[in-house]
Amino acid sequence: MIGIVDYGMGNLFSVSKALERLGAEYFISTDKGELLAADALLLPGVGSFRDAMERLPVETVKEFAASGKPLLGICLGMQLLFEESEENGPTKGLGLLPGSVRRFPGKTADGQTYKVPHMGWNRLEFVQTSPLLKNLEEDYVYFVHSYYLDAENSDVLLAKVNYHEQVSAVVGRDNIFGMQFHPEKSSKLGMALLANFLQLVEERKAVR
């Protein structure tokens, strides 16, 4: 059973509908006991990093992560997995993965301006192997964000895109994973990524 963390700032409808299309059983909850009992957690997110950290059941998420069961952050939910963000002033994140979240400057090194937020379809470039990317081919996914993870040299970087800056698009280490884009809105590749996450969950259940 997949638990979706409800802290008032997530695309709960679109994420839950994606799970339904994949035939996955899920629940949406704020209850600590229910969330900790889940086989995996999804941490969606839309909005401000600071507001999210104020509303998020931080200790519950950290305790779940420490259990070794799979945790997937989506969009803002991915950013929350990291150490800090500069959005609305420096704010500490969950610190489950190393890295900092920065705002797109909106201007290139040679002075050319570009649109912020980053919105639209970009092609993933796979950086290293991962169960999340197993048997998949590089393709386009859908982004909507003004802040990006600065993790160019990090061993957690699984896939990236370029939007004037290197954008960490898929991240992961051990049981913690994240996707900066919206997989539930990213056509075939997005759904395949979610399916791989669900397969990872099933494999872990089998060896528990």
Secondary structure, DSSP 8 states (H G I E B T S, - for coil): -EEEE-SS-S-HHHHHHHHHHTT--EEEE--HHHHHHSSEEEE---S-HHHHHHHS-HHHHHHHHHTT--EEEETHHHHHTSSEE-TTS-EE---SS--EEEE--SB-TTS-B--SSEEEEEE-EE-S--GGGTT----EEEEEESEEEE-TT-TTEEEEEESSSEEEEEEEETTEEEESS-GGGSHHHHHHHHHHHHHHHHHHHHH-
